[in-house]
Amino acid sequence: MKKIFIFTNGCTRRKLDVEKMKKYFTLNGYKIIKGIKNADLIIFVSCAFIEGRVRESLKIIEELKKYKKEIIVAGCLPEISKDRLERVFKEKIISTKNFKEIDNFFKDFQYKFSIVPDSNLPCFLLSELLLILKTKPLTELFSLNSFHLVREFLINAAQSKFIHSRSKIYFLRISQGCLGNCAYCSIRKAIGSLKSKPIEICLQEYKQILNQGCENVVILGDDVGAYGLDLNTSFPELLNQLSGIEQRIFVKWSIKEMHPQWIVRYYSDLLNFIRRGKIIHILCGIQSGSSRILKLMNRYSNVEIIKRALKKFKEVNPNLKLSAQIIVGFPSETEKDFLMTLGFIKEIKFDEIFIYPYSNQEGTMAFKLPNQISSEIKSKRIKQILTFLRKEKINYYCENNL
């Protein structure tokens, strides 16, 4: 029986890909192991959404090559930074949007990747995960400076008022791919356009989650609010059908990651679910509080309408947890633009902020924009926003690879 080690440095969606791969190889007779040294095959599902993650992924690949094992590099790196990847690794490569092509490397497998069900990835209990990090730090695998961010984030999350150490959380991935065309984003090259799961499949997976007695479900996709627009249905219709099959259990939903345009488009439907206590957490990619910057980003730019919607959400259910993603230092961002973002955060009273310095990635619309912001100014603003968030007692995660 061949032994395989599969891992990722990526987002939750890439973690779901890892779990699906584990099912695929288990069905076909491989043994999944928890360490590299005894593996016959290593699969690395890479992240590349910002420059810092590109460098991190390339460094991981360099480390993996030292083990002299068979390696497959999958994930977002092959599409986002193909040339740099091929300078260090030219062998078996699969991009995120073409995961099913893994069958080409295993032509004798009885079970093909396309028939393997998606994973709902039961999370570790948070307390267990923290214990693992204390006793078996990730640096045992790789000596990468960025892994300290994982520990910091988890410790910060443990103090968050909306993460409960006794709650098992399941994930329901409803779609892959994106309809957006954000000026700064290279991820769409890796994930492709929107591909929604048929409602029947979503309901089937949701029933399996309900059978586990689960009371907390994270609903996610690369562009979660766009669900169904390629299938002549919609995100609210899916939510209504999910709610309709619940019987003895009242399940609470977290929505990740919601583009502001869908919050505005489906405002009334979302408000109803929030009022009922069904939706308890929304992660929204605000990115900036400046309409001018949002227009340059090719994002929904009516800041006042977004504010009114989020304020109303909080009004009908004060226990709703709101998280936001913020980009600091987008080209031409002025101090005034930056202060607008801080004002937005304060006005809405977000519970958690994810902060990313702008990463100028080749191939994006923003790559050649004038008035690029220097690393020094971005670093200064990162320090400023962290000081602000501490003062406001808002939880945060900051990925600062400047």
C-alpha positions in Angstrom: 0.0 0.0 0.0 1.5 3.3 -1.1 1.7 6.1 1.5 0.8 9.7 0.7 1.2 13.0 2.5 -1.1 15.8 1.3 -1.1 19.4 2.7 -1.7 23.0 1.8 -0.6 26.5 2.9 -3.9 27.9 1.5 -7.3 29.0 2.4 -10.3 27.0 3.6 -11.3 26.2 0.1 -7.9 24.7 -0.6 -8.2 22.7 2.7 -11.4 21.3 1.3 -9.5 20.3 -1.9 -7.0 18.5 0.3 -9.7 16.6 2.1 -11.3 15.6 -1.2 -7.9 14.4 -2.5 -7.5 12.3 0.7 -10.9 10.6 -0.1 -9.7 10.1 -3.7 -6.5 8.3 -2.8 -8.1 6.3 0.1 -10.7 5.0 -2.3 -8.0 3.9 -4.7 -5.9 2.1 -2.1 -3.4 4.6 -0.8 -2.7 5.2 2.9 -2.9 8.8 4.1 -0.1 9.6 6.5 0.7 12.6 8.7 4.4 13.0 8.0 6.7 13.5 5.0 9.6 11.2 5.8 7.7 7.9 5.3 5.6 9.1 2.3 6.0 7.6 -1.2 4.1 10.6 -2.7 3.8 14.2 -1.5 1.1 16.5 -2.8 1.3 20.2 -2.1 -1.8 22.3 -2.7 -0.3 25.7 -3.1 -1.5 29.3 -2.3 -0.5 32.3 -4.3 -3.1 35.0 -3.7 -0.5 37.6 -2.8 3.2 37.9 -3.5 4.1 36.8 0.0 2.2 33.5 -0.5 3.9 33.0 -3.9 7.3 33.2 -2.3 6.2 31.0 0.6 4.9 28.3 -1.8 8.1 28.4 -3.9 10.1 28.0 -0.7 8.0 25.0 0.4 8.6 23.3 -3.0 12.3 23.9 -2.7 12.2 22.2 0.8 10.1 19.3 -0.5 12.6 18.5 -3.2 15.2 17.8 -0.6 13.2 14.7 0.5 13.8 13.0 -2.9 10.2 11.8 -3.1 7.6 11.8 -5.9 5.9 15.3 -5.8 2.8 16.8 -7.3 2.3 20.5 -7.0 -1.3 21.6 -7.2 -3.4 24.6 -6.3 -3.2 28.3 -7.4 0.5 28.8 -7.9 0.6 27.0 -11.4 -1.7 29.6 -12.9 -0.7 32.7 -11.0 3.0 32.3 -11.2 3.7 29.7 -13.8 7.1 30.9 -15.0 8.5 31.2 -11.4 7.1 27.7 -10.6 8.7 26.1 -13.6 12.1 27.6 -12.7 12.0 25.4 -9.5 9.7 22.5 -10.5 8.7 21.2 -13.9 7.2 17.8 -13.2 3.7 16.9 -12.2 1.6 20.1 -11.9 -2.2 20.7 -11.6 -4.0 24.0 -11.3 -7.0 24.5 -8.9 -9.6 24.8 -11.7 -8.4 21.5 -13.3 -8.1 19.3 -10.2 -9.8 16.5 -12.1 -6.8 16.2 -14.3 -5.1 14.4 -11.5 -6.6 11.2 -13.1 -4.0 11.7 -15.9 -1.3 10.8 -13.4 -3.1 7.7 -12.1 -4.7 6.1 -15.1 -5.2 2.8 -13.4 -7.3 4.2 -10.6 -10.8 2.7 -10.4 -12.4 5.7 -8.8 -12.0 9.0 -10.8 -11.7 12.3 -9.1 -14.9 13.7 -10.6 -17.1 11.1 -8.8 -15.5 11.7 -5.3 -17.9 13.8 -3.1 -16.7 17.1 -1.8 -15.5 17.2 1.8 -17.4 18.9 4.6 -14.1 19.1 6.6 -15.0 18.8 10.3 -12.6 21.2 12.0 -10.5 20.3 15.0 -11.9 21.6 18.2 -10.1 24.9 18.6 -8.6 23.8 22.0 -7.3 20.6 20.3 -5.7 22.6 17.5 -4.0 24.9 19.9 -2.6 22.0 21.8 -1.3 20.5 18.6 0.5 23.7 17.7 2.0 23.9 21.2 3.3 20.3 21.1 4.0 19.8 17.4 4.7 23.2 15.8 4.4 23.4 12.0 8.0 24.4 11.9 8.9 20.8 12.4 7.9 20.4 8.7 9.3 23.6 7.3 11.4 26.4 8.7 9.2 29.2 7.2 9.0 32.5 9.0 5.3 33.0 8.0 4.1 30.0 10.0 4.3 32.2 13.2 1.3 34.0 11.7 -0.8 30.9 12.0 -0.1 30.5 15.7 -0.7 34.2 16.3 -4.0 34.1 14.4 -5.3 31.0 16.3 -4.4 32.5 19.7 -6.1 35.7 18.7 -9.1 33.7 17.5 -9.3 31.7 20.7 -10.1 35.0 22.5 -12.8 35.8 19.9 -16.3 35.9 21.3 -17.8 34.0 18.4 -15.5 31.0 18.3 -16.6 28.3 20.8 -14.0 25.6 21.6 -16.7 23.0 22.1 -18.4 23.5 18.7 -17.7 21.4 15.7 -18.1 23.4 12.6 -18.8 21.8 9.2 -18.3 23.4 5.8 -20.7 23.4 2.8 -19.0 24.4 -0.4 -21.7 25.5 -2.8 -19.6 26.7 -5.8 -16.2 27.2 -7.2 -14.9 29.9 -9.5 -15.8 33.6 -9.6 -17.8 36.1 -11.6 -15.8 39.1 -10.5 -13.0 40.9 -12.2 -11.3 42.8 -9.4 -8.3 44.9 -10.6 -5.9 43.5 -7.9 -6.9 39.8 -8.0 -5.0 37.1 -9.8 -7.0 34.2 -8.2 -9.6 34.0 -10.9 -6.9 32.8 -13.3 -6.4 29.8 -10.9 -10.1 29.1 -10.0 -11.8 29.9 -13.3 -15.3 31.2 -13.8 -18.3 30.3 -11.6 -19.4 26.7 -11.4 -22.3 26.2 -8.9 -23.1 22.8 -7.5 -26.7 21.8 -8.4 -29.1 22.5 -5.6 -29.8 18.7 -5.3 -26.1 18.1 -4.5 -26.0 20.9 -2.0 -29.1 19.5 -0.3 -27.6 16.0 -0.2 -24.4 17.2 1.4 -26.3 19.4 3.8 -28.4 16.4 4.9 -25.2 14.5 5.6 -24.1 17.3 7.8 -27.4 17.4 9.6 -27.1 13.7 10.3 -24.0 14.5 12.3 -26.1 16.6 14.6 -24.2 19.7 13.5 -25.6 23.1 14.6 -23.0 25.3 12.9 -22.3 25.3 9.2 -20.0 27.6 7.2 -21.4 28.2 3.7 -18.6 29.1 1.3 -17.5 29.4 -2.3 -14.9 31.4 -4.2 -17.8 33.9 -4.9 -20.4 32.6 -2.6 -23.1 35.2 -3.3 -23.0 34.5 -7.0 -24.2 31.0 -6.4 -26.7 29.7 -9.0 -26.4 32.5 -11.6 -25.0 29.9 -13.9 -27.9 27.4 -13.1 -30.9 29.8 -13.4 -31.3 29.9 -9.6 -29.8 32.1 -6.8 -28.1 32.2 -3.4 -31.3 33.1 -1.5 -33.2 30.2 -3.2 -30.5 27.8 -2.0 -30.7 29.2 1.6 -34.5 28.8 1.6 -34.2 25.2 0.4 -31.4 24.4 3.0 -33.6 25.8 5.7 -36.6 23.8 4.5 -35.0 20.4 5.0 -34.0 21.1 8.7 -36.2 19.2 11.1 -35.1 18.7 14.7 -32.0 20.9 14.5 -31.9 24.6 14.0 -28.6 25.2 12.2 -26.8 28.5 12.3 -24.9 29.6 9.3 -21.7 31.6 8.7 -21.3 33.0 5.2 -17.8 33.3 3.7 -16.7 35.3 1.7 -19.5 37.6 0.6 -18.8 40.3 -2.0 -20.6 43.6 -1.1 -22.5 43.5 -4.4 -24.4 40.4 -3.2 -25.1 41.9 0.2 -26.8 44.8 -1.7 -28.5 42.6 -4.3 -29.9 40.1 -1.8 -30.3 42.6 1.1 -34.0 41.7 2.0 -33.4 37.9 1.9 -30.3 38.1 4.0 -32.0 40.5 6.4 -34.8 37.9 6.9 -32.3 35.1 7.7 -30.3 37.4 10.1 -33.5 38.4 11.9 -34.4 34.8 12.4 -31.0 34.0 13.8 -30.1 31.7 11.0 -27.1 33.7 9.7 -24.9 34.5 12.7 -21.7 35.5 10.9 -20.8 37.2 7.6 -17.3 37.7 6.2 -17.5 40.6 3.7 -14.7 41.7 1.4 -15.0 45.4 2.0 -11.4 46.1 0.9 -11.7 49.9 1.3 -13.9 52.7 2.7 -13.1 55.0 -0.2 -15.5 55.0 -3.2 -12.7 56.3 -5.4 -10.4 53.4 -4.5 -13.2 50.8 -4.8 -13.8 52.1 -8.4 -10.2 51.6 -9.2 -10.4 48.1 -7.7 -13.3 47.4 -10.0 -15.5 46.6 -6.9 -19.0 47.7 -5.9 -18.3 51.3 -4.9 -21.4 52.8 -3.2 -20.0 52.8 0.3 -23.1 54.5 1.8 -25.4 51.7 0.6 -23.1 49.0 2.0 -22.9 50.8 5.3 -26.7 51.1 5.5 -27.1 47.4 4.8 -24.6 46.3 7.4 -25.9 48.6 10.0 -29.4 47.3 9.5 -28.1 43.7 9.8 -26.6 44.6 13.1 -29.8 46.4 14.2 -32.1 43.5 13.6 -29.7 41.1 15.3 -27.1 42.7 17.6 -25.5 39.3 18.0 -24.6 39.0 14.3 -20.8 38.8 13.9 -19.4 40.9 11.0 -15.9 40.4 9.7 -14.3 42.4 6.9 -11.3 42.0 4.6 -9.2 45.2 4.0 -6.5 46.0 1.5 -4.0 48.6 2.6 -1.9 50.6 0.1 -3.8 50.1 -3.2 -2.2 52.2 -5.9 -2.9 56.0 -5.4 -4.5 55.4 -1.9 -4.1 58.7 0.0 -4.1 59.2 3.7 -7.6 60.5 3.3 -8.7 57.3 1.5 -7.0 55.2 4.3 -8.8 57.2 7.0 -12.1 56.6 5.3 -11.4 52.9 5.7 -10.8 53.3 9.4 -13.9 55.3 9.7 -15.9 52.6 7.9 -14.6 50.0 10.3 -15.5 52.1 13.4 -18.9 53.1 12.1 -20.0 49.5 11.4 -18.3 48.2 14.6 -16.9 45.0 12.9 -16.0 42.1 15.1 -13.0 41.1 13.2 -10.8 42.5 10.4 -8.5 40.6 8.0 -5.7 43.0 6.8 -3.6 42.5 3.7 -1.1 45.0 2.3 -1.7 45.5 -1.4 0.3 43.0 -3.5 1.2 44.1 -7.0 1.0 40.9 -9.0 1.9 40.8 -12.7 -1.1 40.1 -15.0 -3.6 42.0 -12.9 -5.3 45.2 -14.1 -3.8 47.1 -11.2 -0.2 46.0 -12.0 0.5 49.0 -14.2 -1.6 51.5 -12.4 0.3 54.8 -11.6 1.1 56.0 -8.1 2.1 52.7 -6.6 2.4 53.0 -2.8 5.8 52.3 -1.3 6.5 49.5 1.1 7.4 52.2 3.7 4.0 53.9 3.5 2.2 50.5 3.5 4.1 49.4 6.6 3.3 52.7 8.3 -0.4 52.3 7.6 -0.4 48.7 8.7 1.0 49.8 12.1 -1.6 52.6 12.2 -4.5 50.2 11.5 -3.3 47.7 14.1 -3.0 50.4 16.7 -6.5 51.6 15.8 -8.0 48.0 16.0 -6.4 47.4 19.4 -7.9 50.7 20.7 -11.3 49.7 19.3 -10.9 46.2 20.8 -11.5 44.6 17.4 -10.0 41.2 16.7 -7.7 41.1 13.7 -5.5 39.0 11.5 -2.7 40.8 9.5 -0.8 39.1 6.8 2.2 41.4 6.5 4.8 40.2 4.1 6.3 43.6 3.2 
